[in-house]
Amino acid sequence: MTARSIQAAACLADSDSRYGWFASGWLWAKIVLVLALTAMHGLLARWRKDFAQDNNWDSQKFYRIINEIPTVLMILIVFLAVLKPF
């Protein structure tokens, strides 16, 4: 094992908390955001199929705004993973 993997294992089994990192709020927030990003991916895949069949009912403005949601989610996920604010 490398020193980094030993350090990661030690952090997961943090003695201050019975659950280690799973008691951290930032981790749960990140998990929720990743699930939201996964759901957004599914929606975008469905809308792409609608475009292929020429069944797009929403306006151009709708798709431009919806297109920014994955970017915002990814920025928030990286922010939580790097800074661990809470």
SEFI-560653 format. One record per residue: x, y, z of N, C-alpha, C, CB in turn. Coordinates in nm, 3 decimals. Glycine has a CB too. Layout:
BEGIN
n.c1->X&n.c2->Y&n.c3->Z&ca.c1->X&ca.c2->Y&ca.c3->Z&c.c1->X&c.c2->Y&c.c3->Z&cb.c1->X&cb.c2->Y&cb.c3->Z
...
***
This chain:
BEGIN
n.c1->0.084&n.c2->-0.119&n.c3->0.000&ca.c1->0.000&ca.c2->0.000&ca.c3->0.000&c.c1->0.088&c.c2->0.124&c.c3->0.000&cb.c1->-0.095&cb.c2->0.000&cb.c3->0.122
n.c1->0.045&n.c2->0.221&n.c3->-0.072&ca.c1->0.118&ca.c2->0.346&ca.c3->-0.073&c.c1->0.078&c.c2->0.430&c.c3->0.048&cb.c1->0.094&cb.c2->0.423&cb.c3->-0.203
n.c1->0.156&n.c2->0.532&n.c3->0.073&ca.c1->0.126&ca.c2->0.618&ca.c3->0.187&c.c1->-0.008&c.c2->0.689&c.c3->0.169&cb.c1->0.237&cb.c2->0.722&cb.c3->0.207
n.c1->-0.041&n.c2->0.723&n.c3->0.046&ca.c1->-0.167&ca.c2->0.793&ca.c3->0.021&c.c1->-0.286&c.c2->0.703&c.c3->0.047&cb.c1->-0.172&cb.c2->0.844&cb.c3->-0.123
n.c1->-0.277&n.c2->0.577&n.c3->0.009&ca.c1->-0.391&ca.c2->0.487&ca.c3->0.034&c.c1->-0.405&c.c2->0.457&c.c3->0.182&cb.c1->-0.374&cb.c2->0.356&cb.c3->-0.045
n.c1->-0.295&n.c2->0.452&n.c3->0.255&ca.c1->-0.302&ca.c2->0.433&ca.c3->0.399&c.c1->-0.368&c.c2->0.554&c.c3->0.464&cb.c1->-0.162&cb.c2->0.410&cb.c3->0.459
n.c1->-0.332&n.c2->0.673&n.c3->0.416&ca.c1->-0.391&ca.c2->0.796&ca.c3->0.469&c.c1->-0.541&c.c2->0.800&c.c3->0.439&cb.c1->-0.321&cb.c2->0.921&cb.c3->0.410
n.c1->-0.581&n.c2->0.759&n.c3->0.319&ca.c1->-0.722&ca.c2->0.758&ca.c3->0.282&c.c1->-0.800&c.c2->0.660&c.c3->0.370&cb.c1->-0.740&cb.c2->0.723&cb.c3->0.133
n.c1->-0.742&n.c2->0.543&n.c3->0.395&ca.c1->-0.808&ca.c2->0.445&ca.c3->0.480&c.c1->-0.822&c.c2->0.497&c.c3->0.622&cb.c1->-0.731&cb.c2->0.313&cb.c3->0.479
n.c1->-0.722&n.c2->0.569&n.c3->0.668&ca.c1->-0.728&ca.c2->0.626&ca.c3->0.803&c.c1->-0.836&c.c2->0.732&c.c3->0.812&cb.c1->-0.591&cb.c2->0.685&cb.c3->0.843
n.c1->-0.854&n.c2->0.810&n.c3->0.707&ca.c1->-0.958&ca.c2->0.913&ca.c3->0.707&c.c1->-1.097&c.c2->0.850&c.c3->0.705&cb.c1->-0.940&cb.c2->1.008&cb.c3->0.587
n.c1->-1.112&n.c2->0.741&n.c3->0.632&ca.c1->-1.242&ca.c2->0.675&ca.c3->0.627&c.c1->-1.279&c.c2->0.615&c.c3->0.762&cb.c1->-1.243&cb.c2->0.566&cb.c3->0.520
n.c1->-1.179&n.c2->0.573&n.c3->0.836&ca.c1->-1.204&ca.c2->0.514&ca.c3->0.968&c.c1->-1.166&c.c2->0.614&c.c3->1.077&cb.c1->-1.124&cb.c2->0.383&cb.c3->0.985
n.c1->-1.207&n.c2->0.737&n.c3->1.060&ca.c1->-1.176&ca.c2->0.844&ca.c3->1.154&c.c1->-1.226&c.c2->0.807&c.c3->1.294&cb.c1->-1.239&cb.c2->0.977&cb.c3->1.108
n.c1->-1.138&n.c2->0.819&n.c3->1.394&ca.c1->-1.176&ca.c2->0.779&ca.c3->1.529&c.c1->-1.266&c.c2->0.881&c.c3->1.599&cb.c1->-1.052&cb.c2->0.756&cb.c3->1.612
n.c1->-1.273&n.c2->1.003&n.c3->1.546&ca.c1->-1.358&ca.c2->1.105&ca.c3->1.607&c.c1->-1.506&c.c2->1.076&c.c3->1.588&cb.c1->-1.324&cb.c2->1.243&cb.c3->1.549
n.c1->-1.537&n.c2->1.002&n.c3->1.488&ca.c1->-1.676&ca.c2->0.975&ca.c3->1.455&c.c1->-1.695&c.c2->0.825&c.c3->1.436&cb.c1->-1.720&cb.c2->1.052&cb.c3->1.328
n.c1->-1.809&n.c2->0.776&n.c3->1.473&ca.c1->-1.838&ca.c2->0.635&ca.c3->1.458&c.c1->-1.847&c.c2->0.595&c.c3->1.310&cb.c1->-1.967&cb.c2->0.600&cb.c3->1.529
n.c1->-1.884&n.c2->0.688&n.c3->1.225&ca.c1->-1.904&ca.c2->0.658&ca.c3->1.084&c.c1->-1.798&c.c2->0.716&c.c3->0.993&cb.c1->-2.038&cb.c2->0.708&cb.c3->1.042
n.c1->-1.696&n.c2->0.782&n.c3->1.043&ca.c1->-1.591&ca.c2->0.838&ca.c3->0.959&c.c1->-1.643&c.c2->0.948&c.c3->0.869&cb.c1->-1.526&cb.c2->0.729&cb.c3->0.876
n.c1->-1.605&n.c2->0.941&n.c3->0.743&ca.c1->-1.647&ca.c2->1.044&ca.c3->0.649&c.c1->-1.796&c.c2->1.043&c.c3->0.622&cb.c1->-1.573&cb.c2->1.027&cb.c3->0.518
n.c1->-1.860&n.c2->0.933&n.c3->0.646&ca.c1->-2.003&ca.c2->0.926&ca.c3->0.616&c.c1->-2.086&c.c2->1.012&c.c3->0.709&cb.c1->-2.049&cb.c2->0.782&cb.c3->0.623
n.c1->-2.026&n.c2->1.063&n.c3->0.815&ca.c1->-2.095&ca.c2->1.155&ca.c3->0.904&c.c1->-2.076&c.c2->1.300&c.c3->0.859&cb.c1->-2.045&cb.c2->1.138&cb.c3->1.048
n.c1->-1.995&n.c2->1.322&n.c3->0.757&ca.c1->-1.967&ca.c2->1.458&ca.c3->0.709&c.c1->-2.081&c.c2->1.507&c.c3->0.619&cb.c1->-1.834&cb.c2->1.462&cb.c3->0.633
n.c1->-2.121&n.c2->1.630&n.c3->0.643&ca.c1->-2.228&ca.c2->1.688&ca.c3->0.563&c.c1->-2.189&c.c2->1.711&c.c3->0.418&cb.c1->-2.272&cb.c2->1.817&cb.c3->0.622
n.c1->-2.063&n.c2->1.747&n.c3->0.394&ca.c1->-2.020&ca.c2->1.776&ca.c3->0.257&c.c1->-2.028&c.c2->1.651&c.c3->0.170&cb.c1->-1.876&cb.c2->1.831&cb.c3->0.256
n.c1->-2.001&n.c2->1.534&n.c3->0.229&ca.c1->-2.006&ca.c2->1.411&ca.c3->0.150&c.c1->-2.149&c.c2->1.379&c.c3->0.108&cb.c1->-1.948&cb.c2->1.294&cb.c3->0.230
n.c1->-2.243&n.c2->1.395&n.c3->0.199&ca.c1->-2.383&ca.c2->1.369&ca.c3->0.164&c.c1->-2.435&c.c2->1.470&c.c3->0.062&cb.c1->-2.470&cb.c2->1.373&cb.c3->0.290
n.c1->-2.392&n.c2->1.595&n.c3->0.077&ca.c1->-2.431&ca.c2->1.697&ca.c3->-0.023&c.c1->-2.375&c.c2->1.661&c.c3->-0.160&cb.c1->-2.382&cb.c2->1.837&cb.c3->0.020
n.c1->-2.251&n.c2->1.614&n.c3->-0.163&ca.c1->-2.189&ca.c2->1.575&ca.c3->-0.290&c.c1->-2.261&c.c2->1.455&c.c3->-0.351&cb.c1->-2.040&cb.c2->1.542&cb.c3->-0.269
n.c1->-2.299&n.c2->1.358&n.c3->-0.268&ca.c1->-2.371&ca.c2->1.242&ca.c3->-0.318&c.c1->-2.505&c.c2->1.282&c.c3->-0.379&cb.c1->-2.392&cb.c2->1.139&cb.c3->-0.206
n.c1->-2.575&n.c2->1.373&n.c3->-0.312&ca.c1->-2.704&ca.c2->1.422&ca.c3->-0.365&c.c1->-2.683&c.c2->1.494&c.c3->-0.498&cb.c1->-2.772&cb.c2->1.517&cb.c3->-0.262
n.c1->-2.578&n.c2->1.575&n.c3->-0.507&ca.c1->-2.551&ca.c2->1.646&ca.c3->-0.632&c.c1->-2.513&c.c2->1.550&c.c3->-0.744&cb.c1->-2.440&cb.c2->1.749&cb.c3->-0.612
n.c1->-2.438&n.c2->1.446&n.c3->-0.713&ca.c1->-2.402&ca.c2->1.346&ca.c3->-0.814&c.c1->-2.528&c.c2->1.273&c.c3->-0.863&cb.c1->-2.299&cb.c2->1.244&cb.c3->-0.758
n.c1->-2.618&n.c2->1.241&n.c3->-0.772&ca.c1->-2.744&ca.c2->1.178&ca.c3->-0.812&c.c1->-2.828&c.c2->1.272&c.c3->-0.899&cb.c1->-2.825&cb.c2->1.135&cb.c3->-0.689
n.c1->-2.828&n.c2->1.401&n.c3->-0.865&ca.c1->-2.900&ca.c2->1.499&ca.c3->-0.948&c.c1->-2.837&c.c2->1.509&c.c3->-1.087&cb.c1->-2.899&cb.c2->1.637&cb.c3->-0.880
n.c1->-2.704&n.c2->1.503&n.c3->-1.093&ca.c1->-2.635&ca.c2->1.507&ca.c3->-1.222&c.c1->-2.668&c.c2->1.382&c.c3->-1.305&cb.c1->-2.482&cb.c2->1.518&cb.c3->-1.202
n.c1->-2.680&n.c2->1.268&n.c3->-1.238&ca.c1->-2.717&ca.c2->1.144&ca.c3->-1.307&c.c1->-2.860&c.c2->1.154&c.c3->-1.362&cb.c1->-2.705&cb.c2->1.024&cb.c3->-1.211
n.c1->-2.950&n.c2->1.209&n.c3->-1.283&ca.c1->-3.088&ca.c2->1.228&ca.c3->-1.329&c.c1->-3.093&c.c2->1.325&c.c3->-1.447&cb.c1->-3.177&cb.c2->1.279&cb.c3->-1.214
n.c1->-3.012&n.c2->1.430&n.c3->-1.440&ca.c1->-3.007&ca.c2->1.527&ca.c3->-1.549&c.c1->-2.954&c.c2->1.462&c.c3->-1.676&cb.c1->-2.918&cb.c2->1.648&cb.c3->-1.511
n.c1->-2.858&n.c2->1.373&n.c3->-1.661&ca.c1->-2.804&ca.c2->1.299&ca.c3->-1.776&c.c1->-2.914&c.c2->1.216&c.c3->-1.842&cb.c1->-2.687&cb.c2->1.208&cb.c3->-1.732
n.c1->-2.997&n.c2->1.152&n.c3->-1.761&ca.c1->-3.107&ca.c2->1.073&ca.c3->-1.815&c.c1->-3.208&c.c2->1.159&c.c3->-1.889&cb.c1->-3.176&cb.c2->0.998&cb.c3->-1.703
n.c1->-3.239&n.c2->1.275&n.c3->-1.832&ca.c1->-3.332&ca.c2->1.367&ca.c3->-1.900&c.c1->-3.275&c.c2->1.416&c.c3->-2.033&cb.c1->-3.363&cb.c2->1.488&cb.c3->-1.809
n.c1->-3.149&n.c2->1.452&n.c3->-2.033&ca.c1->-3.088&ca.c2->1.501&ca.c3->-2.157&c.c1->-3.082&c.c2->1.391&c.c3->-2.262&cb.c1->-2.946&cb.c2->1.554&cb.c3->-2.129
n.c1->-3.060&n.c2->1.267&n.c3->-2.220&ca.c1->-3.060&ca.c2->1.155&ca.c3->-2.316&c.c1->-3.198&c.c2->1.137&c.c3->-2.377&cb.c1->-3.014&cb.c2->1.024&cb.c3->-2.246
n.c1->-3.302&n.c2->1.149&n.c3->-2.294&ca.c1->-3.439&ca.c2->1.137&ca.c3->-2.346&c.c1->-3.472&c.c2->1.250&c.c3->-2.443&cb.c1->-3.540&cb.c2->1.136&cb.c3->-2.230
n.c1->-3.430&n.c2->1.373&n.c3->-2.407&ca.c1->-3.457&ca.c2->1.487&ca.c3->-2.494&c.c1->-3.379&c.c2->1.476&c.c3->-2.625&cb.c1->-3.423&cb.c2->1.618&cb.c3->-2.424
n.c1->-3.259&n.c2->1.416&n.c3->-2.621&ca.c1->-3.182&ca.c2->1.397&ca.c3->-2.744&c.c1->-3.256&c.c2->1.302&c.c3->-2.838&cb.c1->-3.041&cb.c2->1.342&cb.c3->-2.712
n.c1->-3.317&n.c2->1.197&n.c3->-2.780&ca.c1->-3.395&ca.c2->1.104&ca.c3->-2.862&c.c1->-3.516&c.c2->1.174&c.c3->-2.923&cb.c1->-3.440&cb.c2->0.983&cb.c3->-2.778
n.c1->-3.578&n.c2->1.263&n.c3->-2.845&ca.c1->-3.690&ca.c2->1.341&ca.c3->-2.898&c.c1->-3.646&c.c2->1.429&c.c3->-3.014&cb.c1->-3.752&cb.c2->1.427&cb.c3->-2.789
n.c1->-3.527&n.c2->1.488&n.c3->-3.002&ca.c1->-3.475&ca.c2->1.569&ca.c3->-3.112&c.c1->-3.453&c.c2->1.483&c.c3->-3.236&cb.c1->-3.343&cb.c2->1.637&cb.c3->-3.070
n.c1->-3.402&n.c2->1.362&n.c3->-3.218&ca.c1->-3.377&ca.c2->1.274&ca.c3->-3.332&c.c1->-3.506&c.c2->1.239&c.c3->-3.405&cb.c1->-3.306&cb.c2->1.147&cb.c3->-3.285
n.c1->-3.616&n.c2->1.232&n.c3->-3.330&ca.c1->-3.746&ca.c2->1.201&ca.c3->-3.390&c.c1->-3.825&c.c2->1.327&c.c3->-3.424&cb.c1->-3.828&cb.c2->1.114&cb.c3->-3.295
n.c1->-3.763&n.c2->1.442&n.c3->-3.406&ca.c1->-3.825&ca.c2->1.573&ca.c3->-3.434&c.c1->-3.950&c.c2->1.595&c.c3->-3.349&cb.c1->-3.860&cb.c2->1.584&cb.c3->-3.583
n.c1->-3.943&n.c2->1.555&n.c3->-3.222&ca.c1->-4.053&ca.c2->1.575&ca.c3->-3.127&c.c1->-4.017&c.c2->1.674&c.c3->-3.017&cb.c1->-4.094&cb.c2->1.442&cb.c3->-3.065
n.c1->-3.933&n.c2->1.769&n.c3->-3.046&ca.c1->-3.894&ca.c2->1.867&ca.c3->-2.944&c.c1->-4.001&c.c2->1.976&c.c3->-2.934&cb.c1->-3.756&cb.c2->1.929&cb.c3->-2.977
n.c1->-4.063&n.c2->1.982&n.c3->-2.815&ca.c1->-4.174&ca.c2->2.074&ca.c3->-2.795&c.c1->-4.132&c.c2->2.200&c.c3->-2.723&cb.c1->-4.284&cb.c2->2.007&cb.c3->-2.719
n.c1->-4.014&n.c2->2.201&n.c3->-2.664&ca.c1->-3.970&ca.c2->2.316&ca.c3->-2.585&c.c1->-3.897&c.c2->2.417&c.c3->-2.672&cb.c1->-3.881&cb.c2->2.270&cb.c3->-2.470
n.c1->-3.891&n.c2->2.539&n.c3->-2.618&ca.c1->-3.829&ca.c2->2.648&ca.c3->-2.694&c.c1->-3.677&c.c2->2.640&c.c3->-2.689&cb.c1->-3.877&cb.c2->2.783&cb.c3->-2.641
n.c1->-3.617&n.c2->2.718&n.c3->-2.775&ca.c1->-3.471&ca.c2->2.727&ca.c3->-2.780&c.c1->-3.417&c.c2->2.783&c.c3->-2.648&cb.c1->-3.426&cb.c2->2.816&cb.c3->-2.898
n.c1->-3.488&n.c2->2.878&n.c3->-2.590&ca.c1->-3.446&ca.c2->2.937&ca.c3->-2.462&c.c1->-3.445&c.c2->2.832&c.c3->-2.350&cb.c1->-3.539&cb.c2->3.054&cb.c3->-2.425
n.c1->-3.543&n.c2->2.744&n.c3->-2.349&ca.c1->-3.550&ca.c2->2.637&ca.c3->-2.249&c.c1->-3.426&c.c2->2.550&c.c3->-2.255&cb.c1->-3.676&cb.c2->2.551&cb.c3->-2.270
n.c1->-3.387&n.c2->2.507&n.c3->-2.375&ca.c1->-3.271&ca.c2->2.420&ca.c3->-2.389&c.c1->-3.140&c.c2->2.492&c.c3->-2.355&cb.c1->-3.264&cb.c2->2.366&cb.c3->-2.531
n.c1->-3.133&n.c2->2.620&n.c3->-2.382&ca.c1->-3.013&ca.c2->2.697&ca.c3->-2.346&c.c1->-2.998&c.c2->2.707&c.c3->-2.195&cb.c1->-3.019&cb.c2->2.837&cb.c3->-2.407
n.c1->-3.108&n.c2->2.723&n.c3->-2.124&ca.c1->-3.102&ca.c2->2.732&ca.c3->-1.977&c.c1->-3.075&c.c2->2.593&c.c3->-1.917&cb.c1->-3.235&cb.c2->2.791&cb.c3->-1.920
n.c1->-3.145&n.c2->2.492&n.c3->-1.965&ca.c1->-3.126&ca.c2->2.356&ca.c3->-1.914&c.c1->-2.983&c.c2->2.308&c.c3->-1.938&cb.c1->-3.226&cb.c2->2.259&cb.c3->-1.982
n.c1->-2.920&n.c2->2.352&n.c3->-2.044&ca.c1->-2.784&ca.c2->2.312&ca.c3->-2.077&c.c1->-2.683&c.c2->2.357&c.c3->-1.971&cb.c1->-2.745&cb.c2->2.369&cb.c3->-2.212
n.c1->-2.714&n.c2->2.459&n.c3->-1.895&ca.c1->-2.622&ca.c2->2.510&ca.c3->-1.793&c.c1->-2.630&c.c2->2.434&c.c3->-1.661&cb.c1->-2.649&cb.c2->2.656&cb.c3->-1.768
n.c1->-2.736&n.c2->2.359&n.c3->-1.638&ca.c1->-2.753&ca.c2->2.289&ca.c3->-1.510&c.c1->-2.641&c.c2->2.188&c.c3->-1.483&cb.c1->-2.887&cb.c2->2.218&cb.c3->-1.508
n.c1->-2.602&n.c2->2.103&n.c3->-1.579&ca.c1->-2.491&ca.c2->2.010&ca.c3->-1.550&c.c1->-2.360&c.c2->2.082&c.c3->-1.516&cb.c1->-2.469&cb.c2->1.919&cb.c3->-1.669
n.c1->-2.335&n.c2->2.195&n.c3->-1.579&ca.c1->-2.214&ca.c2->2.271&ca.c3->-1.550&c.c1->-2.215&c.c2->2.322&c.c3->-1.407&cb.c1->-2.199&cb.c2->2.389&cb.c3->-1.647
n.c1->-2.326&n.c2->2.376&n.c3->-1.363&ca.c1->-2.338&ca.c2->2.426&ca.c3->-1.226&c.c1->-2.325&c.c2->2.311&c.c3->-1.127&cb.c1->-2.472&cb.c2->2.499&cb.c3->-1.205
n.c1->-2.387&n.c2->2.198&n.c3->-1.156&ca.c1->-2.377&ca.c2->2.082&ca.c3->-1.068&c.c1->-2.232&c.c2->2.033&c.c3->-1.057&cb.c1->-2.466&cb.c2->1.968&cb.c3->-1.119
n.c1->-2.160&n.c2->2.028&n.c3->-1.170&ca.c1->-2.021&ca.c2->1.983&ca.c3->-1.166&c.c1->-1.933&c.c2->2.078&c.c3->-1.088&cb.c1->-1.967&cb.c2->1.968&cb.c3->-1.308
n.c1->-1.955&n.c2->2.209&n.c3->-1.101&ca.c1->-1.878&ca.c2->2.307&ca.c3->-1.025&c.c1->-1.902&c.c2->2.288&c.c3->-0.875&cb.c1->-1.914&cb.c2->2.450&cb.c3->-1.068
n.c1->-2.027&n.c2->2.268&n.c3->-0.837&ca.c1->-2.059&ca.c2->2.247&ca.c3->-0.696&c.c1->-1.999&c.c2->2.117&c.c3->-0.642&cb.c1->-2.211&cb.c2->2.245&cb.c3->-0.677
n.c1->-2.000&n.c2->2.012&n.c3->-0.723&ca.c1->-1.942&ca.c2->1.884&ca.c3->-0.681&c.c1->-1.792&c.c2->1.898&c.c3->-0.657&cb.c1->-1.970&cb.c2->1.775&cb.c3->-0.787
n.c1->-1.723&n.c2->1.963&n.c3->-0.748&ca.c1->-1.579&ca.c2->1.983&ca.c3->-0.732&c.c1->-1.551&c.c2->2.072&c.c3->-0.612&cb.c1->-1.516&cb.c2->2.044&cb.c3->-0.859
n.c1->-1.629&n.c2->2.177&n.c3->-0.593&ca.c1->-1.613&ca.c2->2.265&ca.c3->-0.478&c.c1->-1.624&c.c2->2.187&c.c3->-0.347&cb.c1->-1.718&cb.c2->2.377&cb.c3->-0.482
n.c1->-1.725&n.c2->2.102&n.c3->-0.338&ca.c1->-1.744&ca.c2->2.022&ca.c3->-0.216&c.c1->-1.631&c.c2->1.921&c.c3->-0.197&cb.c1->-1.878&cb.c2->1.949&cb.c3->-0.221
n.c1->-1.586&n.c2->1.860&n.c3->-0.304&ca.c1->-1.481&ca.c2->1.758&ca.c3->-0.292&c.c1->-1.346&c.c2->1.817&c.c3->-0.254&cb.c1->-1.467&cb.c2->1.681&cb.c3->-0.422
n.c1->-1.317&n.c2->1.937&n.c3->-0.303&ca.c1->-1.187&ca.c2->1.998&ca.c3->-0.277&c.c1->-1.184&c.c2->2.070&c.c3->-0.144&cb.c1->-1.150&cb.c2->2.093&cb.c3->-0.388
n.c1->-1.286&n.c2->2.151&n.c3->-0.115&ca.c1->-1.282&ca.c2->2.236&ca.c3->0.002&c.c1->-1.341&c.c2->2.171&c.c3->0.128&cb.c1->-1.353&cb.c2->2.362&cb.c3->-0.027
n.c1->-1.430&n.c2->2.075&n.c3->0.110&ca.c1->-1.497&ca.c2->2.009&ca.c3->0.225&c.c1->-1.544&c.c2->2.113&c.c3->0.327&cb.c1->-1.401&cb.c2->1.907&cb.c3->0.293
n.c1->-1.636&n.c2->2.201&n.c3->0.289&ca.c1->-1.670&ca.c2->2.316&ca.c3->0.374&c.c1->-1.745&c.c2->2.282&c.c3->0.503&cb.c1->-1.754&cb.c2->2.410&cb.c3->0.295
n.c1->-1.812&n.c2->2.171&n.c3->0.511&ca.c1->-1.885&ca.c2->2.137&ca.c3->0.634&c.c1->-1.886&c.c2->1.988&c.c3->0.656&cb.c1->-2.027&cb.c2->2.190&cb.c3->0.630
***
